[in-house]
Amino acid sequence: MRKVQRSHGLRPDRGVLYVVYFTILVGVLGPCHMALAETPAPENQSTEREATSSVSVAAPTVGPLGAPIQLDRVLNGGPPDGLDELRLMQKQIQAATDMLLKCVVHVQVGPNHGSGVITGPDGLVLTAAHVASSARRRATVVLSDGRRYRGTTLGLDFDADAGMIQLDDVHDLPYLPLSKSKQLADGQWCLAAGHAGGLGAHPTAVIRLGRIRDIGTDYIRTDCQLIGGDSGGPLINLRGELIGIHSRIGNSLHNNIHTPIDAFHRDWDSLLAGKTWGVLPGQTPYIGVKGQQQTEEPRIASVLPGSPAARAGILPDDVVTHFDGEPIKTFRQLSNLVRQKQPLTEVPVVVQRGESIVRLTVRIGQRED
C-alpha cells in the first residue's frame, strides 16, 4: 500500500483480545460512539428487546460460520441491545478471530511483501494484485503459526487489484469460506487482518474491528485501520466469511479500500489460468517520451528527465522500430502498447539512431492519475 498510517491494531493474545473487544463493544452502548450513533434504532426495537432479554449468557458456542439468530440484526450493523447481545457478539468476534488467525498469511514475492488469505484446503491464497506483482513468480507464504510454504503467483486483475497464489504440494490447510457482495450492507461489522509493517520477528497477524462505510461495484470502504504490510490481507464478516481483500489506504480511517470478493468470483477461471490484465486504480503506465507533432512516425521528440525512457538510454530523435517484439509503425501505436503494460515490467525496445540499430530495455513506470 502506498500511504502509511499509524496502526491501532492489536496482536490477538486471547486474554487481551477479550478485554479489548469487550471494552470496544461496551462503548457502542454510549452516546459518544460516533460510528454507531449514525445507525437509527430499529422500528421494532421494543419487540426485539423483549425477545432478547431472556437470552442466556450460556448460549451455545458458535463457530465463525454461524451465529445465533438473535445476532442477525447486530451483525448486520445494529447496536447490541443489552448485555446479553453484547456477550453473544463477543463470542462471535472471538470465534471469527480464531478462524481468521489460522488463515491469514504473510506473502513475499521478490522485493514485494504483504498479506493474503488461504481460501482452499489445497493452498489457494487470495491477495492483492500489487502484492503478487506478476504471474508465474515464486512466492513465500508464512502462516501465523510460523509454517512456511513456497508457491507460484497465478492470474492478476490489476483493474480490481485482485490476485491469486497457489501453494506447492499442500493439503488439509485451514481456509476461509467466501461470501458474496450482495450479502453486504452499510454499517455491517467486519474484521480486517494483515501483517502490518511486515512479518518482523513475530508471525502473528494484527486484527482490527470496524464497520463497512460504503459499497461500490469494485470496492468496499471501511473504517478498519490499515498500514503498509496489510495489503492483500482478508476482510471478513463476523460469520467468518471472506468479503474482501485489502487494496488501498486513504487519508483517514474512513477511507480504506478493499477489493470485494465478487471481483474474484467474476473472473475466477481466468485468475486460476494465470491471465493478467488491467492497470492499478489511479495509476497509468508510462515511459516518459513525446512524439513529433508534425508526423505520425514513432520518432521521439523529447525525453522527460529521470523518466524510465531516460534511464533506459532512449534519446530525442530516436525512431522506435520495435517494442516488446512488436513492430512499431506510429507513435500512437507505441503509446497504446505502453498503456497495456504493467508498471515495473521490463520491456525490450529497438530504436534506429541515425544509421545504427540500438537495443535497449525500458522498465515501465507508473504515473498517478
N, C-alpha and C positions, 0 to 999 in steps of 0.2 A: 504494500500500500504506500501511497505517495505522501500523505500528510500524517504526521505523528501527533498523538495526543497523550496526555498522562493517563495511565491506566489505574482505575479503581477496582480492577478485578481481584479476586481472591483465590489463592490456591486452596482447593476444597478439602482441607482437613475435616474429617467428619464432624468432630465436636464443634469446631469453629464455624463450620458451614451451618449447622443447625441454629446456633445462636444468632449468626449474622442474618440468615434468611428470615428467622422468626422476628428479629428486630425490624427488618425491612417491611415485612408483611404487616406487623402491628402498626407501622407507620401509615399504612394505607387507610386505617380507620380514622386518622386525624385529619382535620381540615387543612393542614399545611402541606399535604402531599399533592403537589400541583398536577401530576400526571393523572391520578385517579379522580381529582376534582373535576376533570373535564368530562367524565363519564356520567351521564344523567342516571338517576335512580330508576330502576325498572318500575313500570306502572303497577305490576303485581307484587311489589316488594313486601307488603304486609303478609300476603299469602305465603310467599317464599320463606319469610321469617318464621311463620308458624310451622311450615313443613320442615325446616332445618333445625328448629330449636330442640327437637327430640333426638338429633343425630348423636350417637355415642362417640366419644373420643376413641373408643376401641373399635372403630370401623375397620373392615378388612384391609390388610396391607395391599396396596395396589401397585403393580409394576408400571413401567413407563409407557406401555402400550395400551393402558386402560385408565379409567378414572371413575370414582364414584359418581353416580348420576347426579348427586347433589352439587357436584362441582362444574357441571356443564356451563352454567351461566358465568361462574367465576373464571374458568379457564378461557372463556371467550371474551374476557375483558371487564367483567363486572367486579366490583369490590367485594371482598369477603364480608358476609353478613353475620357477624358474631364470631366468637372464639371457636365454635365447632367447625365452621367452614375454614377458618384460619388454620386450624390444626390439620384438617384434611388437605388443604393446599400445601402446607409444609411437607406433609408426607409425599405428596405428588412431586414436589420440587426435588426432594431427596431421591426418590425413585428415578426420575428423569436424569438427574445429575449422575447417579451411579452408572446408568447405562451410557450416558454421554462420555464419561471419562474412559470407558472401555474402548470407545470407537474413534475418538478424535486422535489425530496423528500429527507429528511434525514432518514436514516434507522438505527435502533438499534436492534441487535439480541444478547441477553446476553451481554457479555463484548465487542462484536464487534460493531463498528459503521462505517457508510459510507454513500453512497448516492444511489439513484435509480431513476427511472422514470416511471410514470404511462403511460400504453400503451393501456388501455381499459376503457370504462365508468364504468365497474363493478369493477374497482380497481385492475387490474392485473399490478404488478410492476416488471420491469426487473432490475436486479442488477448484481454484480459480485458474483461468487460462494464463493469466500473467504470472502465476507461480510456476506452472508446468513449463511455460515459455515456448516450447515447440514439441512436435510429435516425434516419437521414436527416440527419445533421450532416456538415458539411465537415471533412475531416481533412487534415493534412500528415504525410507519411511520409518519413523520411530514411534512406537506406541507409548502411551502414558506409563505403562509398567516397565519401560526400558527395552522391550524387544525391538530388534532392528530387522528390517526386510529390504530387499532390493526389488525394484520394479521398473517398468517402462511406461513413459507417457504415451497416451493414446490420442484421441482427437481433441481439438480445441476450437471452441466458438468464441473468438475474441469480441464479437459484437455483444454477446451476453456475458462475457468473462467466465465461461464455463469450460472445465477441463476434466479429464479422466486419467487415472494411473492404474495399471494392472500390476499387482504384486506377483512375484515369482513363486511358484510351487508352494502355495499355502492352502490351507483348508480349515474349516471349523473356526474361523475368526469371528469375534463378536461384530455385529453390524447394526446400523440403524435402518428401520423401515422408512420408505419415502411417503410423504404426504402429497397433496395437490393444492395448488394456489387457490382454487375455488373454495377451499375449506378455511381460508384465512379471513380475518376481519380486523378492521382498525381497532386499536386498543387491546388486542389479544396479547396475553402474556407469552413470553418466549425466553429461551436461554441461548446465549452465544458462548462458544468455546473456541480456544485457539492457544497457540504457543506465543503469547505476547512477548515481543522483544527477542524471539529466537529460542532455541532449545536450552541454551545455557547449561548450568550444572544440574538442573532439576527438570526431569522429563514430564512432570505433571502439568497438565494444561490448566489455563485460567478460565473460570466460569463467571458469566455475568448475567444477571436477571434484568429484563427490560420488557418493553411493550412495542408492538407494531404501531407506527405512526402514519404510514401511508403505503398503499399498494398500487403499483402500476403494472403495465403489460410486461415489462422487462426488468422490474426492480421491486424490492421491498425495502422500505426505510424504517429503521428502528432507533430507539434511544439506548441500545446496548453499546456501551463504550468500547471502542476498538483502538488498537495501536499496531505499529509495524510488527509483523510476525503472525498476526491474526488472519491475514489474507488466506482465503481458501478454506477457513475453518467452518464448522457447521452452525447453523441457526435452527433450533428445534422448537416445536410447541411443547407444552407441559405434558402431553401424552407420549413424549419421546419420539415423535416423528420428525424426520428431516424436512424442513420447509425452505431452506435457502443456504447459500454459500457466501461468506463474506467477500465483498468485492472492493469497495472504496470507502475511505474515511472522509467525512465532511469537516466543516469548520466548527461544528458544535455537536453536542451529544444527540441532538435531534436530526442529524443529517448523515447517518451512516447507512451505506447502501449495500444490499445483499442481492445476489443473483437468485431469483426464485427457482424452486425445484422444477417448475414447468418448463424452464429453458432446457433442462436436461431431458425431461420426458419428450419434448418436441423433437429433438434430434438425437435420441438415444443411439439408434443404429449407426448413424454417421460418426458419432463420437467413438463408439466401440470400434468402428472400422479404421480409425486413425485419421479421419479427414480434418483439415484445418481451414478455417475461413474467418473473414471479418477483421475489424480493427477495434482496439480497445476504446470504450466510450470516452469522448473528449480528446482523442488523440488522432493525428494524421501522420502517416509515414512520409518522410521527405529525405532528399539528399542535398538540397541547397543550391540548385542551379537555375538560371533563367535562360530562355531560348531567344534567338534572333526574332524580332518582331516582324521584320520585312520578309521573312521566308519561313516555310514550314519544315525545312530540313532540320535534323537533330543537332544543330550546331550550338555550342554553348556560348552565350553572350557574356555571362558573368557567373562567378562562383562566390557564394557567401563565405566570408572569412570564418574559419573554425567549424565549418559545416562538414557533414560526412563526405561530401564530394571533395572538399579541400583536403581533408585528411587522407583521402584515397589517392590524391595526386591529379585529379581532373583539373584542366586549365581552360581559361577562356580561349575560344576559337577551336577547341577540340570538337570533332564530329563523332557522336556516339553511333557506332555501327552495330553493336550487339549488347543486349542487357539480359543477363541470366540465360544466355544461349539463344535468345530471340533476336532475329534480325530487326533493326530499327530503321524505319523509313521517315518518320516525322517526329518532331518534338512532342506533339500531343500523345503519340503512341508511347514515348518514353515516360511521360507523366502518368499515363494510365497504368503502366506496368509498375511504376514505383508505388502507387497507391494500393496495389494488390499485395504488396509485400508486408511482412510483419516487422516492426521495429526490432533492431539488433540482429536481423538476418544479414549474413554476409553474401553479397551477390557479385559474380564476375562481370566485369564491364570491359568492352573493347572499344577503343577510340582511335580515330585516324588523326594524327598530329603531323600536319604537313605531309611529307612523303612516307612517314613511318606509321606502323601499326603498334599501338601500345595496349598491353593487357594489364588491367587493374582490378582491385577488389574493393568494393564500397560496402560499408556497414550501414544499413538503413537506420536513419534517425527517427525520432518521434517529436512532433510539434504539438503543443497544447492548442486546442481549438479555441 
